[in-house]
Amino acid sequence: MPFSRSISVVGCHAEGEVGDVITGGVLDVPGKTMFDKMIHFWTQKDSLRNLLLNEPRGRSSMCTNLVLPPCDPRADAGFLILESEEYAPMSGSNTICTTTVLLETGMIPMKEPITQLSLDTAAGLVTVTAECEAGKCKNVSFDNVPAFVFELDYKVDVPGIGTVSVDIAWGGMMFAVVDAGSVGLTIENRFGPKLVEYGEKIKRAIQKVYTPVHPENPRLGPVSILCFTHPLEEGPRGKTAKTTTVVSPGRFDRSPCGTATCARLAVLHARGELKPHETFIHKSITGTEFITHIRGTTKVGKYDAVLPTVKGRAWITSYKTVVLDSSDPFPEGFRVGDQWHVSE
């Protein structure tokens, strides 16, 4: 068969967000850290991301994870997160997907009822606890890297919208957090196109005037992702809030978004609305949820930071081999304007 690429992939989703996992067909690359490996793929081997995520093999609403040997000797495995517009340093839903695949396929031995492991990411070491029963990951909880706030109520002028108040925070990615009601919207599917439009406009406006600098790695910016929120509510299981995250080039995260949740925990703590060890349930536009809490506090450079823990579930959906025929006219796929919000 005239195939120039053959890649083994396990299909998976976490609380609705697709996070497929590459388990074979891709070699390791040089790098002292997972961040170095991420940059190597981004600058020298980006054809892999394009092949898998662009049409006709991929779609706008999906991510793919690449399992690699870890750089940190404390880690059981390393992985990189491939998204449509970027390589994410960290992702909660993708951590949950990758853990589920590693354990349910036997790549890392599953121990019942609890399996503990560590994963090396471009954002740092993430420790994971999986509740397991009869060969299945019932849920996955991860202790994320510290999350902290750069700005509260930062005012940005957005063409076509006006002045918008945003919170800028690190949760494993650089986030803008915006109260949906402040721009006249609520998190409902009927407002889907407008939420995406506003989210992309606000992100672009922030990028022109403000670039947050992570004290431990200045290359982790700029703001590339935006979380719309509703105010906190008191519920029988703890404090809750609805959310949706706008991922470029213009779509919703189908899960509550783990890194958005961590950024939101940092914002809520900075505002005095959430204390350590209080339960916070983040609910997505699809109705799924992450159960979270702040397990402690720390400092990152000059910033007060929280230590977030997030729990969710993932399910394997397929086992597939993705191939590239040598005569295929789209070796890196394509995008069209009906789904991808592109003009060319």
N, C-alpha and C positions, 0 to 999 in steps of 0.2 A: 504494500500500500504506500502511495507517495506522500507520506506525512512528514512534515519538517518539524513538528512539535507534537508531543503526546504527554499530557499532564493528568495525573490522578488527583481527583477532587472528591471530597466528601461534602455533600450538600447539608446545610444546617441553618437553622434560624433560632434566634434568641428573642423570645417575647414578640415575634413577628418580624424582626429585622434579619434579613438574610446575611449570614456570615460564613460562606463556604470556606472549607479548609483544604489547602493543597497538601497532599501527603506524599507525592512522588513526582518525579520528572523535572525538578528544579534543583540545581546544584547550589551549594553554599557560596558565599562571596567573601572577600576580605573585609576586615573591620575589627577594631579593638572593642567596639561597643555595638549594641543593636542599632543605635542611632547612626553609627558609621555605615552599617550594612544597609539601613534604610536609604541613606543618601546615595550609596553605591547603586542600588536598584533604581532609584529615582533618576539619577543622572546618566547611567550607563546601560541599564537593562529594563527601561520602562515599557518596552514592547510587551513584556509579560502582563503588566497591569492592563494595558490597552487591549490586548488579545482577550483577556478573560472578562473584563468589565464592560467594554463597548459592545454594541450590537454587531453581529447577530448572536454571539454567545452569551453576552451579558445583558444587563438593563440598568437603567439609572438608579433604581431602588435596590441596590445590593452592594455588599462588600465581599472581599476575599482575603483570607489569611494564609500566610506562608510560614510553615513550621521550619525552623532552622536550628542548628546547634547554638546553644546559648554562649554569650561572652562572659557573663557573670558566673563564676564557679558555683555559686549557691543555687542556681536555677536548674530545674529539671529539663526545660526546653526553652527555646527562644521563638518568637514569632513576630512577623511584620504584618501590618494592617494596610491593605490596598483598598482605597476608595476611589470614587469616580474622578475627583479633582486633585487628590493628594494622597500621600501616605500618612496616615494618622499616627502620631507617636503612641497613643493609647486609646483604647475603646473598650467600654464595659461590655456591650453586647458581643463584641468579637472575642473578648476574653472568655466569656461564658460559652460561646460556640466552640472555641478552640479547646478549652478544657474538656467539654463534653465529648468532642471527637477524639482527643488524645486518650481519654479513659475508656470510652465505649468501643473503640477499635483495638484497644490493648497496646497502643503505642507507649503508654505509661500504665503500669499495673494498677488496677482498681482495687482498693481496699474497702470492704464494707464494715460498718456503716459510714465511715468517714475516710475520705482520701484527702491528704494535704499535699500540696506541691507549690513550687515557685516557678513563675514564668518571667523571662527576660524580655522586656519591651524597650522600644526606643525612648520611652519616658522614664524608664527605671525598672527596678525589680518589683513584681507584684506577687503577693502570696495569695493562694487560693485554697478554699475549703469546699469540697464537694460532698454532699450527702448522697450516698449510693445504696441501692437496693436491687437485688436480682439482676445485676449487670447494667443497671440504668442509673444515670445521674439524675436524681430527683430535683436537685437545685444546685447552683454554684454560687458561692459567696467569695468576693475578692476584696482584699485590702489594697486600696489604690495608693498611688503616690500622693504626697501632701497636696491639698488644694488650697488656693488662697485668692484674695481679691486684689486687683490692681486699682480699680476705681469703682466707687459707688455713685450713681446718679450723674454719670458723665454725659454732658449735653453734646449732641452731634446734629448738625443741620443735614437733613436728608432730602435731596431733590424730589419733589412730588409728594412729600409727606409733611415736612416741617421739622421743627426741633424735637428730637427724640431723646429721652432719658434712658441710658443704658448702664448696666453694671458690667464691668470687664473683669473676668476671672479665669484662672487656670484650674482645670479639673482633669488634666491629662491631655487636653487640647486647649487652645486659646478661644474663650467663649465671650460673646456678648449675650447678656441675659436681659430680656425685655418683657415687661408686663404687657400682655396682649391688649388689655383694656386701655392702656395708655395711648395706643394708636387706633382705638375705636374698633377692635376686633375681639372675638372670643375664639377659643380653640375648638372649632367644629369643622367637619368636612365641608359644610356649605361655604365656609370662608377659606377653604384650602388654597385656591389660586391666589387670593389676596395676601394670605399669610406668607406664601412662598415669595411672591413679588416683593412684599415689604421686607421680608427677611434678607433677601439678596441685596436690595437697595441699601438697607441699614449697614450690612457688612461692608459693602463697597465704600460707603461714606466714612465708616470708622477707619478703614485701611488707608484712606487719604490723609487722615489727621492724627492718628494715634497708633503707635506700635508698642505693645507691651514687651518688656525684656525680662525673660526668666533669669533669676539670679544665678542659676546653676548651669544654664545652657542658653545663651542669647540667640541661638539659631532656631529656637522653638516657636517663634512668632511667625506671622502676625495673627490677628483675629481672623479665623477662617470658618467659623461655625457660629450659629445663633440659636438660642433657646428662647422660645416664647413661653410665658408662664401665666398661670392664674394665681391669685392670692392663696395663702394657706387656709385650710379648713381643719377643724377638729373632727376626728372620726373615732369609731370604737377601737380601732387598732393603732391609733396614733395620729399625728398630723399628716395631712394629705394635700396634694396639689396636682392639678392637671398641667401637662406640658406637651410641647411638640418642638422638635429641633429641625431647623432648616439646614439641609446639607447641600452644598454646591454640587452641580450647577443649578439646583432648584428642585428639591423634593423633601419630603418628610422622612425622618427616621421613624420606622414603624414601631420601634420599642420606645421606652421612656428615655433612652440614650444614657449610658452609664457615665460618660465623662460630663455630660450636661448635668446629670444628677449630682456629681461631685462638685462641680462649679456652683450649683444651686445651694448645696450644703454650706459651702464657704460663704456665700452671700447671706444666707439665712443666719448663720452664726455671727457674721460681722454686723448684722442689723439687730442682733439680740433676740431673734425670733426662734432660734433652735439651740438647745443646749446639748453638750455631749451626752451620748447614750439615749437620747430621745429618739423614738422611732419616727421616721419620715417615709411616707409612701408616695412615690412619684408615679403618676398614671399617664399613659400615652394616649394619643388620639385614637388608637385602635382598641383601647380599653385594657391593655396589659399593664403590668406594674413592676417596679423594682422596690424592694423593701430595704431601707437604708438606715444608717445611723453614723454619727461622728464618734469614733472610738477614742479620740484624744485630740490634743492640740500640740503644735510645734511652731518653729520659726523656719522660714525659707528666706535667707538673706534678711532683709529688713521687714519682711511681710509676716504678719500673724497668719498661721495656716491651720487647717483642720486635717485630721486623718480619716478619710471616708471609707466606709465599708458598704458594699452594695451586693444584694442577693437577687438572682433571677433564675430563669429556666431556659433550657435550649433543647431542641429536638433535631435529630438527624433526619434528613428528608430524601437523600439519594446517595448513590455511589456511582460516579461517572468518570469517564475518560474524555477529557477535552482535547481535540486534535486540530491541527492546522494542516489542511491539504496544501501541498506545494503550489498548486495552481489557483488557490483561493485569491480573488482580487482584493480581499480585505484582510491582510495579515495582521493588522492592528485594529480591525473593526471600524465602525463609523458611528456617528451621532446625527440625529435629525431633530428638527425644531419642535416637533409635536410633544416629545417627552423630555428632551434634553435642554431646552431653553437656550439654544444656540442660534446665532444669526448667520453663521457661515457653514 
